[in-house]
Amino acid sequence: MEKQKVVAKFFDPTGGWSWYIMSQDPKDPDYLWGIVDGFEVEMGSFSLSELEGAKSRFGLGIERDKWFKPQPAREVWDLLLAGKHV
């Protein structure tokens, strides 16, 4: 994770969940790998189509943070574990 970068962020505008994308499988663009900040901070895989199709409270969908700039994954991980927002 030392050289890995988080390249994109998705978030639930009505809740506390965020998904930080570290990589996408070029053979299967639906397969993403990254950090999830939900009930707890964890690393794993998730589906782009599920993020795009999910509806949160009030019928709003998961949004991509247009202002997120790529950051080292270690920094994102450490900030999230410290309870800070990225």
PDB file of N, CA, C and O in Angstrom:
ATOM      1  N   MET A   1       0.831  -1.193   0.000  1.00  0.00           N
ATOM      2  CA  MET A   1       0.000   0.000   0.000  1.00  0.00           C
ATOM      3  C   MET A   1       0.874   1.255   0.000  1.00  0.00           C
ATOM      4  O   MET A   1       0.360   2.357  -0.194  1.00  0.00           O
ATOM      5  N   GLU A   2       2.157   1.111   0.210  1.00  0.00           N
ATOM      6  CA  GLU A   2       3.043   2.274   0.294  1.00  0.00           C
ATOM      7  C   GLU A   2       3.066   3.097  -0.987  1.00  0.00           C
ATOM      8  O   GLU A   2       3.087   4.327  -0.923  1.00  0.00           O
ATOM      9  N   LYS A   3       3.063   2.443  -2.155  1.00  0.00           N
ATOM     10  CA  LYS A   3       3.139   3.169  -3.419  1.00  0.00           C
ATOM     11  C   LYS A   3       1.775   3.330  -4.084  1.00  0.00           C
ATOM     12  O   LYS A   3       1.647   4.048  -5.076  1.00  0.00           O
ATOM     13  N   GLN A   4       0.778   2.676  -3.552  1.00  0.00           N
ATOM     14  CA  GLN A   4      -0.571   2.694  -4.120  1.00  0.00           C
ATOM     15  C   GLN A   4      -1.214   4.061  -3.908  1.00  0.00           C
ATOM     16  O   GLN A   4      -0.990   4.713  -2.888  1.00  0.00           O
ATOM     17  N   LYS A   5      -2.015   4.488  -4.885  1.00  0.00           N
ATOM     18  CA  LYS A   5      -2.740   5.757  -4.789  1.00  0.00           C
ATOM     19  C   LYS A   5      -4.236   5.497  -4.796  1.00  0.00           C
ATOM     20  O   LYS A   5      -4.722   4.562  -5.432  1.00  0.00           O
ATOM     21  N   VAL A   6      -4.947   6.340  -4.079  1.00  0.00           N
ATOM     22  CA  VAL A   6      -6.398   6.391  -4.196  1.00  0.00           C
ATOM     23  C   VAL A   6      -6.665   7.382  -5.317  1.00  0.00           C
ATOM     24  O   VAL A   6      -6.218   8.528  -5.256  1.00  0.00           O
ATOM     25  N   VAL A   7      -7.392   6.946  -6.340  1.00  0.00           N
ATOM     26  CA  VAL A   7      -7.572   7.777  -7.531  1.00  0.00           C
ATOM     27  C   VAL A   7      -8.960   8.402  -7.646  1.00  0.00           C
ATOM     28  O   VAL A   7      -9.152   9.332  -8.429  1.00  0.00           O
ATOM     29  N   ALA A   8      -9.926   7.905  -6.880  1.00  0.00           N
ATOM     30  CA  ALA A   8     -11.279   8.452  -6.939  1.00  0.00           C
ATOM     31  C   ALA A   8     -12.004   8.160  -5.633  1.00  0.00           C
ATOM     32  O   ALA A   8     -11.655   7.238  -4.896  1.00  0.00           O
ATOM     33  N   LYS A   9     -13.020   8.969  -5.371  1.00  0.00           N
ATOM     34  CA  LYS A   9     -13.828   8.799  -4.156  1.00  0.00           C
ATOM     35  C   LYS A   9     -15.304   8.860  -4.549  1.00  0.00           C
ATOM     36  O   LYS A   9     -15.720   9.737  -5.306  1.00  0.00           O
ATOM     37  N   PHE A  10     -16.087   7.916  -4.023  1.00  0.00           N
ATOM     38  CA  PHE A  10     -17.537   7.933  -4.124  1.00  0.00           C
ATOM     39  C   PHE A  10     -18.070   8.066  -2.702  1.00  0.00           C
ATOM     40  O   PHE A  10     -17.429   7.619  -1.751  1.00  0.00           O
ATOM     41  N   PHE A  11     -19.255   8.688  -2.554  1.00  0.00           N
ATOM     42  CA  PHE A  11     -19.808   8.860  -1.213  1.00  0.00           C
ATOM     43  C   PHE A  11     -21.328   8.857  -1.247  1.00  0.00           C
ATOM     44  O   PHE A  11     -21.947   9.139  -2.273  1.00  0.00           O
ATOM     45  N   ASP A  12     -21.910   8.534  -0.104  1.00  0.00           N
ATOM     46  CA  ASP A  12     -23.353   8.574   0.088  1.00  0.00           C
ATOM     47  C   ASP A  12     -23.679   9.973   0.623  1.00  0.00           C
ATOM     48  O   ASP A  12     -23.275  10.295   1.740  1.00  0.00           O
ATOM     49  N   PRO A  13     -24.392  10.809  -0.128  1.00  0.00           N
ATOM     50  CA  PRO A  13     -24.647  12.182   0.308  1.00  0.00           C
ATOM     51  C   PRO A  13     -25.571  12.295   1.517  1.00  0.00           C
ATOM     52  O   PRO A  13     -25.660  13.361   2.126  1.00  0.00           O
ATOM     53  N   THR A  14     -26.259  11.215   1.872  1.00  0.00           N
ATOM     54  CA  THR A  14     -27.160  11.271   3.020  1.00  0.00           C
ATOM     55  C   THR A  14     -26.702  10.378   4.170  1.00  0.00           C
ATOM     56  O   THR A  14     -27.423  10.210   5.153  1.00  0.00           O
ATOM     57  N   GLY A  15     -25.519   9.813   4.050  1.00  0.00           N
ATOM     58  CA  GLY A  15     -25.025   8.906   5.085  1.00  0.00           C
ATOM     59  C   GLY A  15     -23.537   9.071   5.278  1.00  0.00           C
ATOM     60  O   GLY A  15     -22.936  10.011   4.758  1.00  0.00           O
ATOM     61  N   GLY A  16     -22.952   8.174   6.014  1.00  0.00           N
ATOM     62  CA  GLY A  16     -21.555   8.296   6.355  1.00  0.00           C
ATOM     63  C   GLY A  16     -20.618   7.385   5.582  1.00  0.00           C
ATOM     64  O   GLY A  16     -19.445   7.277   5.940  1.00  0.00           O
ATOM     65  N   TRP A  17     -21.092   6.734   4.544  1.00  0.00           N
ATOM     66  CA  TRP A  17     -20.249   5.781   3.816  1.00  0.00           C
ATOM     67  C   TRP A  17     -19.488   6.469   2.692  1.00  0.00           C
ATOM     68  O   TRP A  17     -20.015   7.351   2.014  1.00  0.00           O
ATOM     69  N   SER A  18     -18.230   6.047   2.504  1.00  0.00           N
ATOM     70  CA  SER A  18     -17.407   6.510   1.389  1.00  0.00           C
ATOM     71  C   SER A  18     -16.594   5.340   0.849  1.00  0.00           C
ATOM     72  O   SER A  18     -16.219   4.434   1.593  1.00  0.00           O
ATOM     73  N   TRP A  19     -16.323   5.373  -0.464  1.00  0.00           N
ATOM     74  CA  TRP A  19     -15.540   4.350  -1.145  1.00  0.00           C
ATOM     75  C   TRP A  19     -14.384   5.037  -1.849  1.00  0.00           C
ATOM     76  O   TRP A  19     -14.594   5.963  -2.633  1.00  0.00           O
ATOM     77  N   TYR A  20     -13.173   4.593  -1.578  1.00  0.00           N
ATOM     78  CA  TYR A  20     -11.957   5.198  -2.132  1.00  0.00           C
ATOM     79  C   TYR A  20     -11.341   4.184  -3.096  1.00  0.00           C
ATOM     80  O   TYR A  20     -10.876   3.125  -2.675  1.00  0.00           O
ATOM     81  N   ILE A  21     -11.338   4.511  -4.387  1.00  0.00           N
ATOM     82  CA  ILE A  21     -10.914   3.580  -5.426  1.00  0.00           C
ATOM     83  C   ILE A  21      -9.400   3.607  -5.590  1.00  0.00           C
ATOM     84  O   ILE A  21      -8.803   4.659  -5.817  1.00  0.00           O
ATOM     85  N   MET A  22      -8.790   2.428  -5.471  1.00  0.00           N
ATOM     86  CA  MET A  22      -7.351   2.288  -5.689  1.00  0.00           C
ATOM     87  C   MET A  22      -7.047   1.660  -7.031  1.00  0.00           C
ATOM     88  O   MET A  22      -6.021   1.974  -7.634  1.00  0.00           O
ATOM     89  N   SER A  23      -7.920   0.771  -7.520  1.00  0.00           N
ATOM     90  CA  SER A  23      -7.692   0.161  -8.826  1.00  0.00           C
ATOM     91  C   SER A  23      -8.988  -0.382  -9.392  1.00  0.00           C
ATOM     92  O   SER A  23      -9.959  -0.629  -8.676  1.00  0.00           O
ATOM     93  N   GLN A  24      -8.966  -0.561 -10.709  1.00  0.00           N
ATOM     94  CA  GLN A  24     -10.090  -1.115 -11.443  1.00  0.00           C
ATOM     95  C   GLN A  24      -9.522  -2.172 -12.376  1.00  0.00           C
ATOM     96  O   GLN A  24      -8.511  -1.941 -13.040  1.00  0.00           O
ATOM     97  N   ASP A  25     -10.160  -3.312 -12.427  1.00  0.00           N
ATOM     98  CA  ASP A  25      -9.692  -4.407 -13.282  1.00  0.00           C
ATOM     99  C   ASP A  25      -9.923  -4.034 -14.750  1.00  0.00           C
ATOM    100  O   ASP A  25     -11.069  -3.825 -15.147  1.00  0.00           O
ATOM    101  N   PRO A  26      -8.865  -3.946 -15.564  1.00  0.00           N
ATOM    102  CA  PRO A  26      -9.052  -3.579 -16.973  1.00  0.00           C
ATOM    103  C   PRO A  26      -9.861  -4.607 -17.766  1.00  0.00           C
ATOM    104  O   PRO A  26     -10.469  -4.269 -18.781  1.00  0.00           O
ATOM    105  N   LYS A  27      -9.869  -5.853 -17.308  1.00  0.00           N
ATOM    106  CA  LYS A  27     -10.644  -6.891 -17.998  1.00  0.00           C
ATOM    107  C   LYS A  27     -12.101  -6.929 -17.521  1.00  0.00           C
ATOM    108  O   LYS A  27     -12.977  -7.450 -18.212  1.00  0.00           O
ATOM    109  N   ASP A  28     -12.345  -6.376 -16.342  1.00  0.00           N
ATOM    110  CA  ASP A  28     -13.700  -6.329 -15.776  1.00  0.00           C
ATOM    111  C   ASP A  28     -13.867  -4.976 -15.082  1.00  0.00           C
ATOM    112  O   ASP A  28     -13.662  -4.887 -13.871  1.00  0.00           O
ATOM    113  N   PRO A  29     -14.234  -3.923 -15.814  1.00  0.00           N
ATOM    114  CA  PRO A  29     -14.313  -2.568 -15.259  1.00  0.00           C
ATOM    115  C   PRO A  29     -15.302  -2.420 -14.100  1.00  0.00           C
ATOM    116  O   PRO A  29     -15.272  -1.418 -13.386  1.00  0.00           O
ATOM    117  N   ASP A  30     -16.176  -3.410 -13.912  1.00  0.00           N
ATOM    118  CA  ASP A  30     -17.115  -3.360 -12.791  1.00  0.00           C
ATOM    119  C   ASP A  30     -16.426  -3.683 -11.462  1.00  0.00           C
ATOM    120  O   ASP A  30     -16.939  -3.346 -10.395  1.00  0.00           O
ATOM    121  N   TYR A  31     -15.269  -4.334 -11.533  1.00  0.00           N
ATOM    122  CA  TYR A  31     -14.546  -4.778 -10.336  1.00  0.00           C
ATOM    123  C   TYR A  31     -13.592  -3.677  -9.871  1.00  0.00           C
ATOM    124  O   TYR A  31     -12.639  -3.325 -10.565  1.00  0.00           O
ATOM    125  N   LEU A  32     -13.871  -3.144  -8.684  1.00  0.00           N
ATOM    126  CA  LEU A  32     -13.028  -2.101  -8.085  1.00  0.00           C
ATOM    127  C   LEU A  32     -12.383  -2.628  -6.816  1.00  0.00           C
ATOM    128  O   LEU A  32     -12.920  -3.513  -6.150  1.00  0.00           O
ATOM    129  N   TRP A  33     -11.237  -2.078  -6.495  1.00  0.00           N
ATOM    130  CA  TRP A  33     -10.523  -2.418  -5.267  1.00  0.00           C
ATOM    131  C   TRP A  33     -10.183  -1.116  -4.558  1.00  0.00           C
ATOM    132  O   TRP A  33      -9.737  -0.155  -5.185  1.00  0.00           O
ATOM    133  N   GLY A  34     -10.397  -1.092  -3.244  1.00  0.00           N
ATOM    134  CA  GLY A  34     -10.051   0.124  -2.522  1.00  0.00           C
ATOM    135  C   GLY A  34     -10.399   0.055  -1.056  1.00  0.00           C
ATOM    136  O   GLY A  34     -10.513  -1.019  -0.465  1.00  0.00           O
ATOM    137  N   ILE A  35     -10.562   1.227  -0.489  1.00  0.00           N
ATOM    138  CA  ILE A  35     -10.849   1.391   0.940  1.00  0.00           C
ATOM    139  C   ILE A  35     -12.314   1.778   1.083  1.00  0.00           C
ATOM    140  O   ILE A  35     -12.810   2.646   0.364  1.00  0.00           O
ATOM    141  N   VAL A  36     -12.994   1.136   2.006  1.00  0.00           N
ATOM    142  CA  VAL A  36     -14.384   1.462   2.305  1.00  0.00           C
ATOM    143  C   VAL A  36     -14.446   2.007   3.726  1.00  0.00           C
ATOM    144  O   VAL A  36     -13.943   1.391   4.666  1.00  0.00           O
ATOM    145  N   ASP A  37     -15.065   3.161   3.863  1.00  0.00           N
ATOM    146  CA  ASP A  37     -15.284   3.768   5.179  1.00  0.00           C
ATOM    147  C   ASP A  37     -16.782   3.712   5.444  1.00  0.00           C
ATOM    148  O   ASP A  37     -17.541   4.567   4.988  1.00  0.00           O
ATOM    149  N   GLY A  38     -17.196   2.691   6.189  1.00  0.00           N
ATOM    150  CA  GLY A  38     -18.610   2.485   6.485  1.00  0.00           C
ATOM    151  C   GLY A  38     -18.788   2.266   7.972  1.00  0.00           C
ATOM    152  O   GLY A  38     -18.535   3.162   8.777  1.00  0.00           O
ATOM    153  N   PHE A  39     -19.224   1.075   8.331  1.00  0.00           N
ATOM    154  CA  PHE A  39     -19.330   0.742   9.754  1.00  0.00           C
ATOM    155  C   PHE A  39     -17.948   0.743  10.394  1.00  0.00           C
ATOM    156  O   PHE A  39     -17.789   1.051  11.575  1.00  0.00           O
ATOM    157  N   GLU A  40     -16.956   0.391   9.587  1.00  0.00           N
ATOM    158  CA  GLU A  40     -15.557   0.460   9.999  1.00  0.00           C
ATOM    159  C   GLU A  40     -14.725   0.688   8.736  1.00  0.00           C
ATOM    160  O   GLU A  40     -15.239   0.585   7.622  1.00  0.00           O
ATOM    161  N   VAL A  41     -13.467   0.991   8.911  1.00  0.00           N
ATOM    162  CA  VAL A  41     -12.574   1.200   7.774  1.00  0.00           C
ATOM    163  C   VAL A  41     -11.997  -0.147   7.380  1.00  0.00           C
ATOM    164  O   VAL A  41     -11.417  -0.850   8.207  1.00  0.00           O
ATOM    165  N   GLU A  42     -12.161  -0.505   6.105  1.00  0.00           N
ATOM    166  CA  GLU A  42     -11.646  -1.784   5.635  1.00  0.00           C
ATOM    167  C   GLU A  42     -11.239  -1.669   4.175  1.00  0.00           C
ATOM    168  O   GLU A  42     -11.615  -0.722   3.484  1.00  0.00           O
ATOM    169  N   MET A  43     -10.475  -2.635   3.721  1.00  0.00           N
ATOM    170  CA  MET A  43     -10.019  -2.672   2.346  1.00  0.00           C
ATOM    171  C   MET A  43     -10.613  -3.896   1.681  1.00  0.00           C
ATOM    172  O   MET A  43     -10.697  -4.966   2.283  1.00  0.00           O
ATOM    173  N   GLY A  44     -11.029  -3.729   0.422  1.00  0.00           N
ATOM    174  CA  GLY A  44     -11.593  -4.867  -0.275  1.00  0.00           C
ATOM    175  C   GLY A  44     -12.114  -4.498  -1.641  1.00  0.00           C
ATOM    176  O   GLY A  44     -11.850  -3.411  -2.153  1.00  0.00           O
ATOM    177  N   SER A  45     -12.858  -5.417  -2.223  1.00  0.00           N
ATOM    178  CA  SER A  45     -13.402  -5.202  -3.563  1.00  0.00           C
ATOM    179  C   SER A  45     -14.867  -4.809  -3.461  1.00  0.00           C
ATOM    180  O   SER A  45     -15.556  -5.144  -2.497  1.00  0.00           O
ATOM    181  N   PHE A  46     -15.326  -4.091  -4.477  1.00  0.00           N
ATOM    182  CA  PHE A  46     -16.725  -3.716  -4.573  1.00  0.00           C
ATOM    183  C   PHE A  46     -17.055  -3.479  -6.039  1.00  0.00           C
ATOM    184  O   PHE A  46     -16.165  -3.426  -6.888  1.00  0.00           O
ATOM    185  N   SER A  47     -18.327  -3.340  -6.321  1.00  0.00           N
ATOM    186  CA  SER A  47     -18.817  -3.292  -7.691  1.00  0.00           C
ATOM    187  C   SER A  47     -19.205  -1.874  -8.092  1.00  0.00           C
ATOM    188  O   SER A  47     -19.955  -1.205  -7.382  1.00  0.00           O
ATOM    189  N   LEU A  48     -18.696  -1.424  -9.225  1.00  0.00           N
ATOM    190  CA  LEU A  48     -19.052  -0.103  -9.744  1.00  0.00           C
ATOM    191  C   LEU A  48     -20.543  -0.043 -10.058  1.00  0.00           C
ATOM    192  O   LEU A  48     -21.196   0.960  -9.768  1.00  0.00           O
ATOM    193  N   SER A  49     -21.084  -1.100 -10.643  1.00  0.00           N
ATOM    194  CA  SER A  49     -22.517  -1.092 -10.991  1.00  0.00           C
ATOM    195  C   SER A  49     -23.394  -1.028  -9.739  1.00  0.00           C
ATOM    196  O   SER A  49     -24.461  -0.414  -9.765  1.00  0.00           O
ATOM    197  N   GLU A  50     -22.958  -1.651  -8.650  1.00  0.00           N
ATOM    198  CA  GLU A  50     -23.733  -1.559  -7.408  1.00  0.00           C
ATOM    199  C   GLU A  50     -23.683  -0.146  -6.846  1.00  0.00           C
ATOM    200  O   GLU A  50     -24.692   0.361  -6.355  1.00  0.00           O
ATOM    201  N   LEU A  51     -22.521   0.494  -6.913  1.00  0.00           N
ATOM    202  CA  LEU A  51     -22.432   1.885  -6.456  1.00  0.00           C
ATOM    203  C   LEU A  51     -23.330   2.782  -7.304  1.00  0.00           C
ATOM    204  O   LEU A  51     -24.052   3.628  -6.775  1.00  0.00           O
ATOM    205  N   GLU A  52     -23.281   2.592  -8.610  1.00  0.00           N
ATOM    206  CA  GLU A  52     -24.068   3.432  -9.516  1.00  0.00           C
ATOM    207  C   GLU A  52     -25.572   3.193  -9.378  1.00  0.00           C
ATOM    208  O   GLU A  52     -26.368   4.102  -9.611  1.00  0.00           O
ATOM    209  N   GLY A  53     -25.964   1.976  -9.000  1.00  0.00           N
ATOM    210  CA  GLY A  53     -27.381   1.645  -8.891  1.00  0.00           C
ATOM    211  C   GLY A  53     -27.969   1.820  -7.504  1.00  0.00           C
ATOM    212  O   GLY A  53     -29.187   1.751  -7.338  1.00  0.00           O
ATOM    213  N   ALA A  54     -27.132   2.045  -6.509  1.00  0.00           N
ATOM    214  CA  ALA A  54     -27.615   2.146  -5.127  1.00  0.00           C
ATOM    215  C   ALA A  54     -28.381   3.447  -4.913  1.00  0.00           C
ATOM    216  O   ALA A  54     -28.026   4.491  -5.459  1.00  0.00           O
ATOM    217  N   LYS A  55     -29.430   3.364  -4.114  1.00  0.00           N
ATOM    218  CA  LYS A  55     -30.195   4.543  -3.729  1.00  0.00           C
ATOM    219  C   LYS A  55     -30.127   4.678  -2.218  1.00  0.00           C
ATOM    220  O   LYS A  55     -30.405   3.732  -1.480  1.00  0.00           O
ATOM    221  N   SER A  56     -29.754   5.859  -1.774  1.00  0.00           N
ATOM    222  CA  SER A  56     -29.681   6.117  -0.339  1.00  0.00           C
ATOM    223  C   SER A  56     -31.006   6.746   0.106  1.00  0.00           C
ATOM    224  O   SER A  56     -31.984   6.763  -0.642  1.00  0.00           O
ATOM    225  N   ARG A  57     -31.013   7.248   1.308  1.00  0.00           N
ATOM    226  CA  ARG A  57     -32.220   7.908   1.800  1.00  0.00           C
ATOM    227  C   ARG A  57     -32.640   9.007   0.836  1.00  0.00           C
ATOM    228  O   ARG A  57     -31.800   9.607   0.165  1.00  0.00           O
ATOM    229  N   PHE A  58     -33.911   9.263   0.772  1.00  0.00           N
ATOM    230  CA  PHE A  58     -34.494  10.298  -0.089  1.00  0.00           C
ATOM    231  C   PHE A  58     -34.324   9.973  -1.568  1.00  0.00           C
ATOM    232  O   PHE A  58     -34.540  10.843  -2.412  1.00  0.00           O
ATOM    233  N   GLY A  59     -33.939   8.731  -1.907  1.00  0.00           N
ATOM    234  CA  GLY A  59     -33.812   8.313  -3.292  1.00  0.00           C
ATOM    235  C   GLY A  59     -32.584   8.831  -4.004  1.00  0.00           C
ATOM    236  O   GLY A  59     -32.468   8.689  -5.221  1.00  0.00           O
ATOM    237  N   LEU A  60     -31.667   9.430  -3.269  1.00  0.00           N
ATOM    238  CA  LEU A  60     -30.440   9.932  -3.889  1.00  0.00           C
ATOM    239  C   LEU A  60     -29.471   8.790  -4.132  1.00  0.00           C
ATOM    240  O   LEU A  60     -29.429   7.826  -3.368  1.00  0.00           O
ATOM    241  N   GLY A  61     -28.699   8.901  -5.188  1.00  0.00           N
ATOM    242  CA  GLY A  61     -27.713   7.882  -5.501  1.00  0.00           C
ATOM    243  C   GLY A  61     -26.356   8.191  -4.900  1.00  0.00           C
ATOM    244  O   GLY A  61     -26.126   9.279  -4.371  1.00  0.00           O
ATOM    245  N   ILE A  62     -25.474   7.230  -4.989  1.00  0.00           N
ATOM    246  CA  ILE A  62     -24.087   7.415  -4.569  1.00  0.00           C
ATOM    247  C   ILE A  62     -23.442   8.380  -5.568  1.00  0.00           C
ATOM    248  O   ILE A  62     -23.656   8.264  -6.775  1.00  0.00           O
ATOM    249  N   GLU A  63     -22.659   9.324  -5.067  1.00  0.00           N
ATOM    250  CA  GLU A  63     -22.055  10.342  -5.929  1.00  0.00           C
ATOM    251  C   GLU A  63     -20.544  10.203  -5.966  1.00  0.00           C
ATOM    252  O   GLU A  63     -19.921   9.718  -5.022  1.00  0.00           O
ATOM    253  N   ARG A  64     -19.972  10.640  -7.081  1.00  0.00           N
ATOM    254  CA  ARG A  64     -18.514  10.715  -7.182  1.00  0.00           C
ATOM    255  C   ARG A  64     -18.084  12.107  -6.749  1.00  0.00           C
ATOM    256  O   ARG A  64     -18.677  13.107  -7.153  1.00  0.00           O
ATOM    257  N   ASP A  65     -17.058  12.159  -5.929  1.00  0.00           N
ATOM    258  CA  ASP A  65     -16.513  13.437  -5.466  1.00  0.00           C
ATOM    259  C   ASP A  65     -15.677  14.033  -6.595  1.00  0.00           C
ATOM    260  O   ASP A  65     -14.557  13.587  -6.843  1.00  0.00           O
ATOM    261  N   LYS A  66     -16.214  15.029  -7.271  1.00  0.00           N
ATOM    262  CA  LYS A  66     -15.535  15.638  -8.422  1.00  0.00           C
ATOM    263  C   LYS A  66     -14.280  16.404  -8.026  1.00  0.00           C
ATOM    264  O   LYS A  66     -13.410  16.639  -8.865  1.00  0.00           O
ATOM    265  N   TRP A  67     -14.177  16.791  -6.777  1.00  0.00           N
ATOM    266  CA  TRP A  67     -13.039  17.595  -6.322  1.00  0.00           C
ATOM    267  C   TRP A  67     -11.953  16.779  -5.636  1.00  0.00           C
ATOM    268  O   TRP A  67     -10.943  17.329  -5.196  1.00  0.00           O
ATOM    269  N   PHE A  68     -12.157  15.476  -5.543  1.00  0.00           N
ATOM    270  CA  PHE A  68     -11.150  14.616  -4.917  1.00  0.00           C
ATOM    271  C   PHE A  68      -9.912  14.548  -5.803  1.00  0.00           C
ATOM    272  O   PHE A  68     -10.010  14.329  -7.010  1.00  0.00           O
ATOM    273  N   LYS A  69      -8.767  14.735  -5.198  1.00  0.00           N
ATOM    274  CA  LYS A  69      -7.494  14.637  -5.918  1.00  0.00           C
ATOM    275  C   LYS A  69      -6.778  13.363  -5.463  1.00  0.00           C
ATOM    276  O   LYS A  69      -6.813  13.029  -4.279  1.00  0.00           O
ATOM    277  N   PRO A  70      -6.127  12.645  -6.391  1.00  0.00           N
ATOM    278  CA  PRO A  70      -5.416  11.418  -6.008  1.00  0.00           C
ATOM    279  C   PRO A  70      -4.464  11.654  -4.838  1.00  0.00           C
ATOM    280  O   PRO A  70      -3.771  12.668  -4.763  1.00  0.00           O
ATOM    281  N   GLN A  71      -4.457  10.686  -3.936  1.00  0.00           N
ATOM    282  CA  GLN A  71      -3.636  10.760  -2.728  1.00  0.00           C
ATOM    283  C   GLN A  71      -3.031   9.399  -2.451  1.00  0.00           C
ATOM    284  O   GLN A  71      -3.585   8.380  -2.863  1.00  0.00           O
ATOM    285  N   PRO A  72      -1.903   9.366  -1.761  1.00  0.00           N
ATOM    286  CA  PRO A  72      -1.344   8.064  -1.368  1.00  0.00           C
ATOM    287  C   PRO A  72      -2.340   7.292  -0.502  1.00  0.00           C
ATOM    288  O   PRO A  72      -2.929   7.845   0.427  1.00  0.00           O
ATOM    289  N   ALA A  73      -2.518   6.022  -0.814  1.00  0.00           N
ATOM    290  CA  ALA A  73      -3.471   5.190  -0.079  1.00  0.00           C
ATOM    291  C   ALA A  73      -3.141   5.132   1.410  1.00  0.00           C
ATOM    292  O   ALA A  73      -4.047   5.120   2.243  1.00  0.00           O
ATOM    293  N   ARG A  74      -1.869   5.095   1.748  1.00  0.00           N
ATOM    294  CA  ARG A  74      -1.466   5.041   3.159  1.00  0.00           C
ATOM    295  C   ARG A  74      -1.981   6.265   3.919  1.00  0.00           C
ATOM    296  O   ARG A  74      -2.453   6.142   5.050  1.00  0.00           O
ATOM    297  N   GLU A  75      -1.892   7.446   3.299  1.00  0.00           N
ATOM    298  CA  GLU A  75      -2.376   8.665   3.956  1.00  0.00           C
ATOM    299  C   GLU A  75      -3.886   8.619   4.161  1.00  0.00           C
ATOM    300  O   GLU A  75      -4.380   8.979   5.230  1.00  0.00           O
ATOM    301  N   VAL A  76      -4.621   8.177   3.139  1.00  0.00           N
ATOM    302  CA  VAL A  76      -6.075   8.060   3.255  1.00  0.00           C
ATOM    303  C   VAL A  76      -6.427   7.073   4.363  1.00  0.00           C
ATOM    304  O   VAL A  76      -7.266   7.365   5.215  1.00  0.00           O
ATOM    305  N   TRP A  77      -5.793   5.920   4.353  1.00  0.00           N
ATOM    306  CA  TRP A  77      -6.026   4.883   5.366  1.00  0.00           C
ATOM    307  C   TRP A  77      -5.785   5.426   6.777  1.00  0.00           C
ATOM    308  O   TRP A  77      -6.624   5.263   7.662  1.00  0.00           O
ATOM    309  N   ASP A  78      -4.641   6.068   6.978  1.00  0.00           N
ATOM    310  CA  ASP A  78      -4.293   6.582   8.307  1.00  0.00           C
ATOM    311  C   ASP A  78      -5.267   7.662   8.773  1.00  0.00           C
ATOM    312  O   ASP A  78      -5.653   7.687   9.941  1.00  0.00           O
ATOM    313  N   LEU A  79      -5.668   8.559   7.860  1.00  0.00           N
ATOM    314  CA  LEU A  79      -6.639   9.600   8.229  1.00  0.00           C
ATOM    315  C   LEU A  79      -7.988   9.000   8.617  1.00  0.00           C
ATOM    316  O   LEU A  79      -8.596   9.421   9.601  1.00  0.00           O
ATOM    317  N   LEU A  80      -8.455   8.018   7.848  1.00  0.00           N
ATOM    318  CA  LEU A  80      -9.722   7.385   8.153  1.00  0.00           C
ATOM    319  C   LEU A  80      -9.677   6.643   9.481  1.00  0.00           C
ATOM    320  O   LEU A  80     -10.625   6.712  10.263  1.00  0.00           O
ATOM    321  N   LEU A  81      -8.586   5.934   9.741  1.00  0.00           N
ATOM    322  CA  LEU A  81      -8.443   5.223  11.018  1.00  0.00           C
ATOM    323  C   LEU A  81      -8.405   6.190  12.198  1.00  0.00           C
ATOM    324  O   LEU A  81      -8.804   5.841  13.309  1.00  0.00           O
ATOM    325  N   ALA A  82      -7.925   7.404  11.950  1.00  0.00           N
ATOM    326  CA  ALA A  82      -7.874   8.434  12.995  1.00  0.00           C
ATOM    327  C   ALA A  82      -9.227   9.143  13.149  1.00  0.00           C
ATOM    328  O   ALA A  82      -9.377  10.032  13.987  1.00  0.00           O
ATOM    329  N   GLY A  83     -10.209   8.739  12.329  1.00  0.00           N
ATOM    330  CA  GLY A  83     -11.543   9.327  12.434  1.00  0.00           C
ATOM    331  C   GLY A  83     -11.705  10.640  11.690  1.00  0.00           C
ATOM    332  O   GLY A  83     -12.660  11.378  11.935  1.00  0.00           O
ATOM    333  N   LYS A  84     -10.786  10.938  10.786  1.00  0.00           N
ATOM    334  CA  LYS A  84     -10.847  12.199  10.042  1.00  0.00           C
ATOM    335  C   LYS A  84     -11.445  11.951   8.670  1.00  0.00           C
ATOM    336  O   LYS A  84     -11.390  10.839   8.143  1.00  0.00           O
ATOM    337  N   HIS A  85     -12.010  12.990   8.106  1.00  0.00           N
ATOM    338  CA  HIS A  85     -12.585  12.913   6.761  1.00  0.00           C
ATOM    339  C   HIS A  85     -11.528  13.190   5.726  1.00  0.00           C
ATOM    340  O   HIS A  85     -10.606  13.975   5.952  1.00  0.00           O
ATOM    341  N   VAL A  86     -11.665  12.543   4.594  1.00  0.00           N
ATOM    342  CA  VAL A  86     -10.710  12.729   3.499  1.00  0.00           C
ATOM    343  C   VAL A  86     -11.455  13.384   2.350  1.00  0.00           C
ATOM    344  O   VAL A  86     -10.866  13.648   1.302  1.00  0.00           O
TER     345      VAL A  86
END
